[in-house]
Amino acid sequence: MDELFAAKNSPGAGSGKTVAGQSPLADRMRPRVLEDIIGQDHIVGPGRLLRRAIQADRLSSVIFYGPPGTGKTSLARVIANTTRAAFENLNAVLSGVKDIREAIDRADERFRLYSKRTILFVDEVHRWNTAQQDALLPWVENGTVILVGATTENPFFEVNRALVSRSRVFQLKSLCSGDLMETARRAAADAERGYGNWRVRFGEGALEHLVEVAGGDARSLLNALELAVETSPPSWPPPAGAEIYVSLEAAEESIQRRALLYDRDGDYHFDTISAFIKSVRGSDPDAALYWLAKMVRAGEDPSFIFRRMIILASEDVGLADPHALSVVISCAGAFDRIGFPEGNFPLAHACLYLATAPKSNTAMAFFDALKEVDREDAEVPRHLRDAGRDAESFGHGEGYVYPHAFRDHWAAQQYLPAALRGRTFYIPSTMGYEGNIREEVLRKRELQAAIVLGDGADAAGGEFLTWSAAAKGREGWFKRLESGRSGLLLSDRDAIFRLASPSRHARLLIPLANDGLLLWEGLRRCPEGLVSALVNGGAAREALLGYAAALLDEVEKPEIAVLERELLPTTGQAAEWFSSLQFDHILVREPWKRGFQNNSPQEAFSRFAELAGPLIAPGGGLSLLCSPPRLGERISRILTEECEASGELAGEMRRAEDLFFSAAGETGNGEQGADPWNWDADTLKKALEKGGFTVRFDLFEQKEERLITERDIAAWFDRKHSRWGAFISKQMGKNDFSHTEESLRRRIQKGPLVWKWKSILLQAGMNA
């Protein structure tokens, strides 16, 4: 690339003054207002939390964390130029406790005399020792100063924990090549602070080299640019309007290839070992070898690397390959015997074995058991207690079944405490050795459950679990079913967020947020972004905001608006209610569960697409989960799989239900009965595509154990008031319809049945 940069006015039209003798270019080009900041859109872009706090002058204590040259100090300068508060500046390398106290005294005086707040910026805050950080803590806590700290080290390790807990941490990222290119262009064209009074021209590849080697560091780029420009002909400073040519050779001499980014005790150490472990876990031997080589080249302690591989052999390979642990321990022992350089072979041996081994993390089941111990400190069942001490007095050990007395050296009996009966911790994976034992483990578990939880006596406890109408266990089942409903809700929530994969700084819009299911998860996942929500009543809004007020600062709270009839707002309403006119993700669960408000499904979907399009930011999308009635459970399936009904009766019911859910279905009153029921994924997809969306979706099966009651049966089979009942009765005839009802009544006396349906998980983005 051969590019020419100059001021926007004609060459030489500026003041004509040079920049000789002024501060370095990197300092002169610091942003002065938010609009000057290049990059970091994830924290200072439109609608982001930090931007809103700065613009509203409602900043609380913050710590900026990121690599050198990403704009931490520049952000502090922007805050200084924006806020109405006084601004104090300290550098932790040059300042001590005395300087802190003097700054605090000035801040205290301003507040007492003028009610004026003070923002205290501390550069390299991690350089202060514990005593120096402690000296600042009380004044941050009581609000005398608002701390703005900057650090290149992870504040959660290097900054006083109490100080971090009272601050919000924002992580700045290395600038991308496009951001660095824009930084260089601005510097070359700025007549006041840069080189805009001259015509700066870059030779082929010169500017690209500066950008590439700067490695995301704007300060490094500007320092190299300054050196390249001011050492290129003509001699510095040239007359206003002169051309300065920066060749590729000059660019190469002005910036050297950066040193290996690694420190034995800092972030690069932890980030690199993290990359290594994740590459091995992900079965990528090439990436694993690269990160291993980087650690070895940087002088990492091999015992530390082996320690992490030993952990991984149990945590991530586990029973998928039980030999992995032995291999890694053997390689570690071999390294201790031979050392470097030959020790590279056992290091690589262990790395490649783990990277190519089958993976299973089922050992994590132990931590589920730990949580259960914390919740339920249950007693040891009597039949498992030590019979050697108290068998005669207390009956300890009575009822224990000795497995070796049986042919397969195994017998089904209850080993968990009674309170945890039926609880499952370990689920064998299908990988490697564990895949070979999976079938046997599950088979034994099923037999054990049949003895312990099935109808009849418990071999150990002597209890009965029956399904008679008066059974005491029935109430317990209601509670379990309620818990299962919670599990389904959480499963739906997690599926939506997996589909959307929002970043920490994403802007979310959540319609139908009355239950808070997606709202609170959105706030957890996007703490540096924006979460806006819609509810259908003022009471719901007040309840959600009241809960948020107890947990969140003002700028962290979700923005919640009331919208009674529509699912989504118009752009005018969004502008009135929310900080951002567009959102990275719209997340919605079961939007049409309560019907279509006298519209057809097609009309409702088209209206939804019409409103959603303008609200989605470029690159954003819509993530939606819904369960059409047409894909719901069918009584004909229950008759076939759960009841003792004849095949002919089930077939009659299947034909009637198919007709009910088709466009030809009519109610007993001659009304079209299928319209609100007759839609599926394709119906929704076509409406969204017509509205300008690109759509992809998956159908997935859902199921739960559901306890059907007599009241449910009566409501379904009511020929006068049930639309389904009236239609199906007409199609089957009264006799067959009554036989179906009786079959279901007999089935529900046996307990819960498996209720199955299909849901749509849909993702849509606007066409370019």
Secondary structure, 3 states (H helix, E strand, C coil): CCEEECCCCCCCCCCCCCCCCCCCHHHHCCCCCHHHCCCCHHHHCCCCHHHHHHHCCCCCCEEEECCCCCCHHHHHHHHHHHCCCEEEEEECCCCCHHHHHHHHHHHHHHHHHHCCCEEEEEECHHHCCHHHHHHHHHHHHCCCCEEEEEECCCHHHHCCHHHHHCCEEEECCCCCHHHHHHHHHHHHHCCCCCCCCCEEEECCCHHHHHHHHHCCCHHHHHHHHHHHHHCCCCCCCCCCCCEEEECHHHHHHHCCCCCCCCCCCCHHHHHHHHHHHHHHHCCCHHHHHHHHHHHHHCCCCHHHHHHHHHHHHHHHHHHHCCHHHHHHHHHHHHHHHHCCCCCHHHHHHHHHHHHHCCCCCHHHHHHHHHHHHHHCCCCCCHHHCCHHHHHHHHCCCCCCCCHHHCCCCCCCCCCCCHHHCCCCCCCCCCCHHHHHHHHHHHHHHHHHHHHHCCCCECCCCCCECCCCCCCCHHHHHHHHHHHHHHHHHHHHHHHHHHHHCCCCCCEEEECCCCCCHHHHHHHHHCCCCEEEEEECCHHHHHHHHHHHHHHCCHHHCCEEEECCCCCCCCHHHHHHHCCCCCEEEEEEECCCCCCCCCCCHHHHHHHHHHHHHHHEEEEEEEEEEECCHHHCCCHHHHHHHCCCCCHHHHHHHHHHHHHHCCCCCECCCCCECCCCCCCCHHHHHHHHHHCCEEEEEEEEEEEEEECCCHHHHHHHCCCCCCHHHHHHHHHHCHHHHHHHHHHHHHHHCCCCEEEEEEEEEEEEEECC
